[in-house]
Amino acid sequence: MVGPGGGTAITRHSIDPALSSALVRAEAWKRRLISGEGATLEMIADEEKLNQSYASRMLRVAFLAPNFKPAVLDGTAPEALSLYAIMHRGMPLDWDEQRPMFAA
C-alpha cells in the first residue's frame, strides 16, 4: 500500500483480533440488512445485546475499501487502520478518501 506522499504505508504484521472480528461481524450484519429478510439495525443490536449507537458505528467496518478487507484478515493492514479509528474518528464512505486516511 502507498502512504501519504507516495511512500510506503506502515503495515502491521499480525492480525488485529478486534478489527478482524468486527469486520466479519459487520459483513454478516450488512448481508442481513440488504437481503430483504426484514432485519433492521435495531433488531440486530437487540439480538447482539448491543446499544444501537454502538452497532451503527461497528457496521461502518463493512464499508471499508475492498483493498483493506483482505489486509485486515491476513494481518497486513496499515497500522493507522484500527477499530477505534473507524468507530470514533469517523470514516468516509468514499473509498478514495479512505485510502489516504488509513495508509498514514
CNS distance restraints for C-alpha pairs under 8 A (distance, minus, plus):
assign (resid   1 and name CA) (resid   8 and name CA) 6.25 0.50 0.50
assign (resid   1 and name CA) (resid   9 and name CA) 5.60 0.50 0.50
assign (resid   1 and name CA) (resid  78 and name CA) 7.93 0.50 0.50
assign (resid   1 and name CA) (resid 103 and name CA) 7.03 0.50 0.50
assign (resid   2 and name CA) (resid   6 and name CA) 5.69 0.50 0.50
assign (resid   2 and name CA) (resid   7 and name CA) 5.75 0.50 0.50
assign (resid   2 and name CA) (resid   8 and name CA) 4.78 0.50 0.50
assign (resid   2 and name CA) (resid   9 and name CA) 5.17 0.50 0.50
assign (resid   2 and name CA) (resid 103 and name CA) 6.64 0.50 0.50
assign (resid   3 and name CA) (resid   7 and name CA) 5.01 0.50 0.50
assign (resid   3 and name CA) (resid   8 and name CA) 5.03 0.50 0.50
assign (resid   3 and name CA) (resid   9 and name CA) 4.08 0.50 0.50
assign (resid   3 and name CA) (resid  10 and name CA) 7.54 0.50 0.50
assign (resid   3 and name CA) (resid 100 and name CA) 6.59 0.50 0.50
assign (resid   3 and name CA) (resid 103 and name CA) 4.83 0.50 0.50
assign (resid   3 and name CA) (resid 104 and name CA) 5.45 0.50 0.50
assign (resid   4 and name CA) (resid   9 and name CA) 7.55 0.50 0.50
assign (resid   4 and name CA) (resid 100 and name CA) 6.21 0.50 0.50
assign (resid   4 and name CA) (resid 103 and name CA) 6.90 0.50 0.50
assign (resid   4 and name CA) (resid 104 and name CA) 6.01 0.50 0.50
assign (resid   9 and name CA) (resid  78 and name CA) 6.42 0.50 0.50
assign (resid   9 and name CA) (resid 103 and name CA) 5.26 0.50 0.50
assign (resid   9 and name CA) (resid 104 and name CA) 6.08 0.50 0.50
assign (resid  10 and name CA) (resid  78 and name CA) 5.62 0.50 0.50
assign (resid  10 and name CA) (resid  79 and name CA) 6.07 0.50 0.50
assign (resid  10 and name CA) (resid 103 and name CA) 7.24 0.50 0.50
assign (resid  10 and name CA) (resid 104 and name CA) 7.11 0.50 0.50
assign (resid  11 and name CA) (resid  76 and name CA) 5.67 0.50 0.50
assign (resid  11 and name CA) (resid  77 and name CA) 5.54 0.50 0.50
assign (resid  11 and name CA) (resid  78 and name CA) 3.98 0.50 0.50
assign (resid  11 and name CA) (resid  79 and name CA) 5.16 0.50 0.50
assign (resid  12 and name CA) (resid  75 and name CA) 6.50 0.50 0.50
assign (resid  12 and name CA) (resid  76 and name CA) 5.48 0.50 0.50
assign (resid  12 and name CA) (resid  77 and name CA) 6.03 0.50 0.50
assign (resid  12 and name CA) (resid  78 and name CA) 5.97 0.50 0.50
assign (resid  12 and name CA) (resid  79 and name CA) 5.39 0.50 0.50
assign (resid  13 and name CA) (resid  75 and name CA) 5.50 0.50 0.50
assign (resid  13 and name CA) (resid  76 and name CA) 5.52 0.50 0.50
assign (resid  13 and name CA) (resid  77 and name CA) 7.98 0.50 0.50
assign (resid  14 and name CA) (resid  74 and name CA) 7.59 0.50 0.50
assign (resid  14 and name CA) (resid  75 and name CA) 4.37 0.50 0.50
assign (resid  14 and name CA) (resid  76 and name CA) 6.78 0.50 0.50
assign (resid  15 and name CA) (resid  20 and name CA) 7.11 0.50 0.50
assign (resid  15 and name CA) (resid  72 and name CA) 6.71 0.50 0.50
assign (resid  15 and name CA) (resid  73 and name CA) 6.50 0.50 0.50
assign (resid  15 and name CA) (resid  74 and name CA) 6.18 0.50 0.50
assign (resid  15 and name CA) (resid  75 and name CA) 3.79 0.50 0.50
assign (resid  15 and name CA) (resid  76 and name CA) 7.33 0.50 0.50
assign (resid  16 and name CA) (resid  20 and name CA) 6.00 0.50 0.50
assign (resid  16 and name CA) (resid  72 and name CA) 7.20 0.50 0.50
assign (resid  16 and name CA) (resid  75 and name CA) 6.71 0.50 0.50
assign (resid  16 and name CA) (resid  82 and name CA) 7.98 0.50 0.50
assign (resid  17 and name CA) (resid  21 and name CA) 5.95 0.50 0.50
assign (resid  18 and name CA) (resid  22 and name CA) 6.05 0.50 0.50
assign (resid  18 and name CA) (resid  83 and name CA) 6.79 0.50 0.50
assign (resid  19 and name CA) (resid  23 and name CA) 6.09 0.50 0.50
assign (resid  19 and name CA) (resid  72 and name CA) 7.03 0.50 0.50
assign (resid  19 and name CA) (resid  82 and name CA) 6.27 0.50 0.50
assign (resid  19 and name CA) (resid  83 and name CA) 5.12 0.50 0.50
assign (resid  20 and name CA) (resid  24 and name CA) 6.40 0.50 0.50
assign (resid  20 and name CA) (resid  72 and name CA) 5.83 0.50 0.50
assign (resid  20 and name CA) (resid  73 and name CA) 5.59 0.50 0.50
assign (resid  21 and name CA) (resid  25 and name CA) 6.08 0.50 0.50
assign (resid  22 and name CA) (resid  26 and name CA) 5.84 0.50 0.50
assign (resid  22 and name CA) (resid  58 and name CA) 6.83 0.50 0.50
assign (resid  22 and name CA) (resid  61 and name CA) 6.88 0.50 0.50
assign (resid  22 and name CA) (resid  83 and name CA) 7.60 0.50 0.50
assign (resid  23 and name CA) (resid  27 and name CA) 6.01 0.50 0.50
assign (resid  23 and name CA) (resid  61 and name CA) 5.57 0.50 0.50
assign (resid  23 and name CA) (resid  62 and name CA) 5.99 0.50 0.50
assign (resid  23 and name CA) (resid  69 and name CA) 7.68 0.50 0.50
assign (resid  24 and name CA) (resid  28 and name CA) 6.37 0.50 0.50
assign (resid  25 and name CA) (resid  29 and name CA) 6.35 0.50 0.50
assign (resid  26 and name CA) (resid  30 and name CA) 6.09 0.50 0.50
assign (resid  26 and name CA) (resid  58 and name CA) 6.52 0.50 0.50
assign (resid  26 and name CA) (resid  59 and name CA) 4.90 0.50 0.50
assign (resid  26 and name CA) (resid  60 and name CA) 7.46 0.50 0.50
assign (resid  26 and name CA) (resid  61 and name CA) 6.14 0.50 0.50
assign (resid  26 and name CA) (resid  62 and name CA) 5.12 0.50 0.50
assign (resid  27 and name CA) (resid  31 and name CA) 6.20 0.50 0.50
assign (resid  27 and name CA) (resid  59 and name CA) 7.75 0.50 0.50
assign (resid  27 and name CA) (resid  61 and name CA) 7.85 0.50 0.50
assign (resid  27 and name CA) (resid  62 and name CA) 5.06 0.50 0.50
assign (resid  28 and name CA) (resid  32 and name CA) 6.36 0.50 0.50
assign (resid  29 and name CA) (resid  33 and name CA) 6.18 0.50 0.50
assign (resid  29 and name CA) (resid  44 and name CA) 7.31 0.50 0.50
assign (resid  29 and name CA) (resid  59 and name CA) 7.27 0.50 0.50
assign (resid  30 and name CA) (resid  34 and name CA) 6.24 0.50 0.50
assign (resid  30 and name CA) (resid  59 and name CA) 7.28 0.50 0.50
assign (resid  30 and name CA) (resid  62 and name CA) 6.81 0.50 0.50
assign (resid  31 and name CA) (resid  35 and name CA) 5.80 0.50 0.50
assign (resid  32 and name CA) (resid  36 and name CA) 7.44 0.50 0.50
assign (resid  32 and name CA) (resid  37 and name CA) 6.87 0.50 0.50
assign (resid  32 and name CA) (resid  39 and name CA) 6.14 0.50 0.50
assign (resid  33 and name CA) (resid  37 and name CA) 7.49 0.50 0.50
assign (resid  33 and name CA) (resid  38 and name CA) 7.20 0.50 0.50
assign (resid  33 and name CA) (resid  39 and name CA) 5.45 0.50 0.50
assign (resid  33 and name CA) (resid  40 and name CA) 6.17 0.50 0.50
assign (resid  33 and name CA) (resid  41 and name CA) 7.36 0.50 0.50
assign (resid  39 and name CA) (resid  43 and name CA) 6.30 0.50 0.50
assign (resid  39 and name CA) (resid  44 and name CA) 7.03 0.50 0.50
assign (resid  40 and name CA) (resid  44 and name CA) 6.31 0.50 0.50
assign (resid  41 and name CA) (resid  45 and name CA) 6.00 0.50 0.50
assign (resid  41 and name CA) (resid  52 and name CA) 7.01 0.50 0.50
assign (resid  41 and name CA) (resid  55 and name CA) 7.32 0.50 0.50
assign (resid  41 and name CA) (resid  56 and name CA) 7.21 0.50 0.50
assign (resid  42 and name CA) (resid  46 and name CA) 6.19 0.50 0.50
assign (resid  42 and name CA) (resid  52 and name CA) 5.82 0.50 0.50
assign (resid  43 and name CA) (resid  47 and name CA) 6.23 0.50 0.50
assign (resid  44 and name CA) (resid  48 and name CA) 6.09 0.50 0.50
assign (resid  45 and name CA) (resid  49 and name CA) 5.86 0.50 0.50
assign (resid  45 and name CA) (resid  50 and name CA) 4.88 0.50 0.50
assign (resid  45 and name CA) (resid  51 and name CA) 5.95 0.50 0.50
assign (resid  45 and name CA) (resid  52 and name CA) 5.44 0.50 0.50
assign (resid  45 and name CA) (resid  55 and name CA) 5.85 0.50 0.50
assign (resid  46 and name CA) (resid  50 and name CA) 6.16 0.50 0.50
assign (resid  46 and name CA) (resid  51 and name CA) 7.29 0.50 0.50
assign (resid  46 and name CA) (resid  52 and name CA) 7.82 0.50 0.50
assign (resid  50 and name CA) (resid  54 and name CA) 6.64 0.50 0.50
assign (resid  50 and name CA) (resid  55 and name CA) 6.38 0.50 0.50
assign (resid  51 and name CA) (resid  55 and name CA) 6.39 0.50 0.50
assign (resid  52 and name CA) (resid  56 and name CA) 5.99 0.50 0.50
assign (resid  53 and name CA) (resid  57 and name CA) 6.34 0.50 0.50
assign (resid  54 and name CA) (resid  58 and name CA) 6.15 0.50 0.50
assign (resid  55 and name CA) (resid  59 and name CA) 6.07 0.50 0.50
assign (resid  56 and name CA) (resid  60 and name CA) 6.97 0.50 0.50
assign (resid  57 and name CA) (resid  61 and name CA) 7.96 0.50 0.50
assign (resid  57 and name CA) (resid  86 and name CA) 7.72 0.50 0.50
assign (resid  57 and name CA) (resid  87 and name CA) 5.11 0.50 0.50
assign (resid  57 and name CA) (resid  88 and name CA) 7.90 0.50 0.50
assign (resid  58 and name CA) (resid  86 and name CA) 7.96 0.50 0.50
assign (resid  58 and name CA) (resid  87 and name CA) 6.23 0.50 0.50
assign (resid  59 and name CA) (resid  63 and name CA) 7.64 0.50 0.50
assign (resid  60 and name CA) (resid  64 and name CA) 7.31 0.50 0.50
assign (resid  60 and name CA) (resid  86 and name CA) 6.98 0.50 0.50
assign (resid  60 and name CA) (resid  87 and name CA) 7.28 0.50 0.50
assign (resid  60 and name CA) (resid  91 and name CA) 7.48 0.50 0.50
assign (resid  61 and name CA) (resid  83 and name CA) 7.72 0.50 0.50
assign (resid  61 and name CA) (resid  86 and name CA) 6.83 0.50 0.50
assign (resid  63 and name CA) (resid  93 and name CA) 6.54 0.50 0.50
assign (resid  64 and name CA) (resid  68 and name CA) 6.41 0.50 0.50
assign (resid  64 and name CA) (resid  69 and name CA) 6.63 0.50 0.50
assign (resid  64 and name CA) (resid  93 and name CA) 7.53 0.50 0.50
assign (resid  64 and name CA) (resid  95 and name CA) 7.10 0.50 0.50
assign (resid  64 and name CA) (resid  98 and name CA) 7.61 0.50 0.50
assign (resid  65 and name CA) (resid  69 and name CA) 6.97 0.50 0.50
assign (resid  65 and name CA) (resid  94 and name CA) 7.98 0.50 0.50
assign (resid  65 and name CA) (resid  95 and name CA) 4.90 0.50 0.50
assign (resid  65 and name CA) (resid  98 and name CA) 6.92 0.50 0.50
assign (resid  65 and name CA) (resid  99 and name CA) 7.43 0.50 0.50
assign (resid  66 and name CA) (resid  70 and name CA) 7.62 0.50 0.50
assign (resid  67 and name CA) (resid  71 and name CA) 6.94 0.50 0.50
assign (resid  68 and name CA) (resid  72 and name CA) 6.12 0.50 0.50
assign (resid  68 and name CA) (resid  77 and name CA) 6.44 0.50 0.50
assign (resid  69 and name CA) (resid  73 and name CA) 6.52 0.50 0.50
assign (resid  70 and name CA) (resid  74 and name CA) 6.05 0.50 0.50
assign (resid  71 and name CA) (resid  75 and name CA) 5.82 0.50 0.50
assign (resid  71 and name CA) (resid  76 and name CA) 4.72 0.50 0.50
assign (resid  71 and name CA) (resid  77 and name CA) 4.53 0.50 0.50
assign (resid  72 and name CA) (resid  76 and name CA) 6.34 0.50 0.50
assign (resid  72 and name CA) (resid  77 and name CA) 4.98 0.50 0.50
assign (resid  77 and name CA) (resid  81 and name CA) 6.60 0.50 0.50
assign (resid  78 and name CA) (resid 102 and name CA) 6.49 0.50 0.50
assign (resid  78 and name CA) (resid 103 and name CA) 5.67 0.50 0.50
assign (resid  78 and name CA) (resid 104 and name CA) 7.52 0.50 0.50
assign (resid  79 and name CA) (resid 102 and name CA) 7.73 0.50 0.50
assign (resid  79 and name CA) (resid 103 and name CA) 7.75 0.50 0.50
assign (resid  79 and name CA) (resid 104 and name CA) 7.82 0.50 0.50
assign (resid  80 and name CA) (resid  85 and name CA) 7.60 0.50 0.50
assign (resid  80 and name CA) (resid 101 and name CA) 7.89 0.50 0.50
assign (resid  80 and name CA) (resid 102 and name CA) 5.00 0.50 0.50
assign (resid  80 and name CA) (resid 103 and name CA) 6.39 0.50 0.50
assign (resid  80 and name CA) (resid 104 and name CA) 5.96 0.50 0.50
assign (resid  81 and name CA) (resid  85 and name CA) 6.54 0.50 0.50
assign (resid  81 and name CA) (resid  86 and name CA) 7.52 0.50 0.50
assign (resid  81 and name CA) (resid 102 and name CA) 5.10 0.50 0.50
assign (resid  81 and name CA) (resid 103 and name CA) 7.53 0.50 0.50
assign (resid  82 and name CA) (resid  86 and name CA) 6.41 0.50 0.50
assign (resid  83 and name CA) (resid  87 and name CA) 6.05 0.50 0.50
assign (resid  84 and name CA) (resid  88 and name CA) 5.63 0.50 0.50
assign (resid  84 and name CA) (resid  89 and name CA) 7.35 0.50 0.50
assign (resid  85 and name CA) (resid  89 and name CA) 5.04 0.50 0.50
assign (resid  85 and name CA) (resid  90 and name CA) 6.77 0.50 0.50
assign (resid  85 and name CA) (resid  91 and name CA) 7.78 0.50 0.50
assign (resid  86 and name CA) (resid  90 and name CA) 5.39 0.50 0.50
assign (resid  86 and name CA) (resid  91 and name CA) 5.52 0.50 0.50
assign (resid  87 and name CA) (resid  91 and name CA) 7.77 0.50 0.50
assign (resid  91 and name CA) (resid  98 and name CA) 6.82 0.50 0.50
assign (resid  92 and name CA) (resid  97 and name CA) 6.36 0.50 0.50
assign (resid  92 and name CA) (resid  98 and name CA) 6.10 0.50 0.50
assign (resid  93 and name CA) (resid  97 and name CA) 7.75 0.50 0.50
assign (resid  93 and name CA) (resid  98 and name CA) 7.38 0.50 0.50
assign (resid  94 and name CA) (resid  98 and name CA) 6.43 0.50 0.50
assign (resid  95 and name CA) (resid  99 and name CA) 6.29 0.50 0.50
assign (resid  96 and name CA) (resid 100 and name CA) 7.49 0.50 0.50
assign (resid  97 and name CA) (resid 101 and name CA) 6.58 0.50 0.50
assign (resid  98 and name CA) (resid 102 and name CA) 6.18 0.50 0.50
assign (resid  99 and name CA) (resid 103 and name CA) 5.87 0.50 0.50
assign (resid 100 and name CA) (resid 104 and name CA) 6.49 0.50 0.50
